């Protein structure tokens, strides 16, 4: 019966079928085709597979039975192939198959005989099951033994690799120790060199400091030496000349264009000026540093006395480093009567090498030639030691009718050395305005009838005693 079923299965599996409802390219197409070819699946009589339909227990039993027959046939085919490879003749194989079939047919008779004699086939089957389990256990143990042997081999290889790694690590430790020793030696040398360098630097610093002190002493000696400057030139008002003397904080300037003298002791400075027929004597005293409070008292020609107060912000030490500013106000007495009030504000900063100052002033005057005015002014200075440059701009508006509604002054001056002399060049344009400021009695802005371009040159020679 079993051989007939196997033959039927083979015949069924030899037919390569394709179910009508299994679309080409479906993800299960290969599996369905393989099962159809092996005879495990046959499909429905109408040639469909009905892949979305559920399988009942009867259909599942048929499928499992067909799969069992297919597996058995494959096992027998492998046994047959092994016997053929072992040299067994096909006739002998057929004879063995017949004997096996006869034995299978005799099994029911033997079973009945054993049952008649009180022996149960179930006991034999249990024994066979126990034997099978024992064999399986032995096979598992043998496989485990093989795994253990493989594991032992791997352990041996790992131990060998570990030994090689230890040897390499030992070599590396030797090299690291050598490097550490070299690094320690190098560090010691660097520290010794650094100590020697610091020592040399300290010695050099002391020598430099000593040289700086000597240079400073020499500069102080040079500065403290009396100096004199002889100058001559020609300007807007014609030729001029004079002599300027200086010693420490005292200066005297005697010339055809001006007379000036000043002396400073601490924060108090006393000065006298005479310019263009006007003269004044002032005393200034400053308090604090960075932000200074300055008081000024002075007397001018014609019985004119004045006083002023300023708040000055210095570029060093103030609230805004690099910024200088001044705010001031003052008043005078003319013939015993108060007048000539003024207010002034100006500020500036260094723009690279150039110092820019902007200001505003209001002078209330007395009339009759002492005209009240409002003025805007700006100064741009390049304070070089060799080359010197300055540009000035002023715009003033009179506060009373003087026949003009404004005054303008644009002026520039440059100075440079031309050994052994120093040369200064001046050029400008005025439109009814003369002077440089608001507060000073001598060179305060004044309106004039002079208009046009002007210029001048000044040549000086300095002598130190």
Phi, psi and omega in degrees: 000317182294321179295323178296318180296322179294319179296320178298318180297319180296319178295321179292325181284343182284351181264119179270108184250158177226119182289143185290330184261014174259102185293145176300139179087358177297149185295339179255009185299316182297318181294316180298316181298317182296317180292324177295317181294326179278351179087002179291324176245145177236343183079180181267161183302334182278006176084017180250159181259328179055062185293338181269000181272142181288153179260129177271178187291326178295314179297322179296321180296317180297316180299315181294321180295316177298319178296322179296315179298319179298316180297318181297316180298320179295323178295315179298322179296322179291321178296315180300318180294321180294319179295319179297319179293332178282355177098008180287136180287148177302326180296320180294322179296316179298321179296318179295321177298320179296318179297320179296321178295320178297320180294323178295323179289334182275347182301316179298322180293320178295320180301316181295323180294318180293324178293322178296325182273004174089010179260132184259133178295333180296323178297317178297319179296322177296319178297316178299321177298319178295320178297317180299317179297321178296318178297318179298319179298318179295319178296318178297319179296320179296317178297319178297322178298318177297318178298320179296318178297318177297320178297318178298321177297317178296320178299317178300317179296318179297321178297320178297315179296321178297320177298318178295321178295320178297317179298317179295322179295319178299316178298320180294321178298320177299315180294321179296318179297319178297318178295320178298319178297316178296320179295319178298318179296316179296318178299318179298317179297318179297317179297318178297316178297320180295318178298317178296319179296316179298319179297315178297319180297319178298317178297317178297319178299319178296318179294318179297317179299318179298318179295319179298318179297318178296317179297320179296317178298318179296318179298319179296321178295319178295315181294327182283348178288145177294143181224153181221146179228123176257133183220158176206160180177188178220139183222201184298329182257014176108192182291153178210165178192168181176185181224132177242128180242142178215138177211112185054246185260015181244136178224142176226132181233114180241117181207168178286340181265337182196161172227126181220146175209138181211154177211138181234135176226106184069236181263005182254131179231129179245134182215158175225140181219141173223120186212129176053040177082003178242143180222155179204153173234132184226157174227127182238141178223133181244146176239148177068174178229157183083296172240113186252147169256123185239131174246146183221132174234140181205169178222135178245173180293156179080023178070034182258126178238144183213161176217150182212154175228140183227150166244118185244132176257119183270151182293338178246125178091357180272190179288327181240098181301137179089355182249132174241144183206159178209133173234130182211162174211157182198174180207164181226171173241123179238111183063032179083358180251138179292148179176190181053046176289154176204153170229149185210141176215133178208155180203157182197178181202161175280125175250084188070235180274000187251139178254118181252131178231133175238143183209165176220141178218150176228119180245132188265341171058187179231357185080182179053052180096340176256076194283131171289150183200166168242139186222142168247136182214156180215146179226135178235118187235135169249100188273060180284152178288321178268294178271134180232138178218144179211137176232138182231142178222133179219143178222120185234145178238121180290147180260012174214165184284113178235013179090001174213154184256359179196168173218144185226141178217125174234124188216143178221150181214138176228147178225143181205154180280143174219082192313135001268017183255172171232133186247137174234134178241138181229141176209150181191180176219129177237144176231076176078022181222138179227150175112181186228351186200197184244316192279321187293141177287328187280306186247034174294151177303135177220149179272141183220167178273351182291134179214137177132185181275154177208168180194175180190167178222145182225131180238126183230158179222126185256140179231134175248138183262000000 
